[in-house]
Structures are given as structure tokens and as C-alpha cells.
């Protein structure tokens, strides 16, 4: 790697950094065997968040849940999993993009396809945008509990809209969320075929029940549909 730094990484229950191998459960590449890197800290506080241990320090102990890890050690862990497909998630990864960009660039030079999950409130730095293979941008709707001024950054959303490798994945809890999605799509001139709707849920029953009407709305409005394969297969748990 050209530069070294440290990243705040979520911990597994064992205390090890949350770097693991599974399948991508969501979005355009669902079903793809992938390495995962889960980073800690977030600038939003979604009411339905299923990874609160990455940011909610009222309910979770930062010292127990987070480890500062040198980027070269993270790279070794990722490459050691033997996958050439990486999903970087969080938390909000772009809060650490200055330190993250050299790692992603190094992995990309070694043939690793890097997806980054982001809430769309932080615009990517040029060096980050150049290295990432796919952006999974997930702006939040009113049901997330975040006020509009916090959850919506016009400059960041326009920056992602202008990237050819960015898709927009919305978590849907209630029908009103889809109206919010439609307004955002119109406001930022996002093509419907770049939009995916995903039912919220941390149990198979919740995902399937909500997914039935979300899929119907996708068919009606011209959006794409994605489920949550990891929840359907294994339920809610770390390292999945």
C-alpha cells in the first residue's frame, strides 16, 4: 500500500475485527460470494438500524465494540479470505474515507471489486471515487427518524447521481416511504432503473411480508426490487 493509516472497525463477538466472508445479501450483486469489512461510527441514527453497535454509544460500549486497525492489517485479512469481491459497510464508511481510500485503491490494483455502502450524506473524495467499483447509496426516508436536514445532503446526492457506478437503494418500512423515494428521484433526476427498493426487517417473516407489497410497488413505478438474502437464510447476526 502507498499509505498507511488506521480505521475504526466494528468488532465481532469474539473481539476480532468484523472482516468476514459470506454472500452479498442485497442489491445488484445479491448472491455473490464476498468479503465484508464493517466500519464503525455513523452520522445518522436510524430508528430501525440493525447495526446499532457501530454507532449507538448510549446502548453499546465503544471500547468493546470498536477496534482501531492498521489498514495494512485489514488488507491482509481481506486478501486472506480469498475473495475478489469486497463489500465495505458500516456504520458510515465515508466518515473515514481519507484513511479508507488508499486501502480501496490498493485492493483495486490487485483485482478486487469493491462495493461501498453509504447513506449518501457525504460526497466521495476524488481518490475514493476513482477506486470504488460500485456505490450502493442508501438515502433515508422519514421513517428512519432522522430530520430532513440531517438525512439529505443535496451536494452529496448530486455527486453520486453523476457517478455511472452508483445505484440508489432505499429501505422501505411503510408505503409513505415510497412517496419519499419518488420525490427524491424527481428532485435529483435519478433514472428509475438505478433505484432499488428493499423491505426493512430483521426476521424472514418481516422481510417476506413487507417485501410482497414493496415488490408490487416496484412493478408499478418502474423501480427495481431487492430482498435481504442473509436475513432469509440466517436471520439477524454479525458475520452474515
Secondary structure as the mmCIF struct_conf table of DSSP 4:
data_model
#
loop_
_struct_conf.conf_type_id
_struct_conf.id
_struct_conf.beg_label_comp_id
_struct_conf.beg_label_asym_id
_struct_conf.beg_label_seq_id
_struct_conf.end_label_comp_id
_struct_conf.end_label_asym_id
_struct_conf.end_label_seq_id
STRN STRN1 UNK A 6 UNK A 10
STRN STRN2 UNK A 11 UNK A 11
HELX_LH_PP_P HELX_LH_PP_P1 UNK A 12 UNK A 12
TURN_TY1_P TURN_TY1_P1 UNK A 13 UNK A 14
BEND BEND1 UNK A 15 UNK A 16
STRN STRN3 UNK A 17 UNK A 17
BEND BEND2 UNK A 18 UNK A 18
STRN STRN4 UNK A 19 UNK A 23
BEND BEND3 UNK A 26 UNK A 27
TURN_TY1_P TURN_TY1_P2 UNK A 28 UNK A 31
STRN STRN5 UNK A 33 UNK A 38
STRN STRN6 UNK A 39 UNK A 39
BEND BEND4 UNK A 43 UNK A 43
TURN_TY1_P TURN_TY1_P3 UNK A 47 UNK A 48
BEND BEND5 UNK A 50 UNK A 50
HELX_RH_3T_P HELX_RH_3T_P1 UNK A 52 UNK A 54
TURN_TY1_P TURN_TY1_P4 UNK A 55 UNK A 55
TURN_TY1_P TURN_TY1_P5 UNK A 57 UNK A 59
BEND BEND6 UNK A 60 UNK A 60
HELX_RH_AL_P HELX_RH_AL_P1 UNK A 62 UNK A 65
STRN STRN7 UNK A 66 UNK A 70
HELX_RH_AL_P HELX_RH_AL_P2 UNK A 71 UNK A 80
TURN_TY1_P TURN_TY1_P6 UNK A 81 UNK A 82
BEND BEND7 UNK A 84 UNK A 84
STRN STRN8 UNK A 85 UNK A 89
BEND BEND8 UNK A 90 UNK A 91
HELX_RH_3T_P HELX_RH_3T_P2 UNK A 93 UNK A 96
HELX_RH_AL_P HELX_RH_AL_P3 UNK A 97 UNK A 109
TURN_TY1_P TURN_TY1_P7 UNK A 110 UNK A 111
STRN STRN9 UNK A 113 UNK A 118
BEND BEND9 UNK A 120 UNK A 122
HELX_LH_PP_P HELX_LH_PP_P2 UNK A 123 UNK A 125
HELX_RH_AL_P HELX_RH_AL_P4 UNK A 126 UNK A 131
BEND BEND10 UNK A 133 UNK A 133
STRN STRN10 UNK A 134 UNK A 137
HELX_RH_3T_P HELX_RH_3T_P3 UNK A 142 UNK A 144
HELX_RH_AL_P HELX_RH_AL_P5 UNK A 148 UNK A 151
HELX_RH_AL_P HELX_RH_AL_P6 UNK A 154 UNK A 161
TURN_TY1_P TURN_TY1_P8 UNK A 162 UNK A 162
TURN_TY1_P TURN_TY1_P9 UNK A 164 UNK A 165
STRN STRN11 UNK A 166 UNK A 172
BEND BEND11 UNK A 173 UNK A 174
HELX_RH_AL_P HELX_RH_AL_P7 UNK A 175 UNK A 187
TURN_TY1_P TURN_TY1_P10 UNK A 188 UNK A 189
HELX_RH_3T_P HELX_RH_3T_P4 UNK A 192 UNK A 194
STRN STRN12 UNK A 195 UNK A 199
BEND BEND12 UNK A 202 UNK A 203
HELX_RH_AL_P HELX_RH_AL_P8 UNK A 204 UNK A 221
TURN_TY1_P TURN_TY1_P11 UNK A 222 UNK A 222
STRN STRN13 UNK A 224 UNK A 226
HELX_RH_AL_P HELX_RH_AL_P9 UNK A 229 UNK A 234
BEND BEND13 UNK A 236 UNK A 236
TURN_TY1_P TURN_TY1_P12 UNK A 238 UNK A 239
#
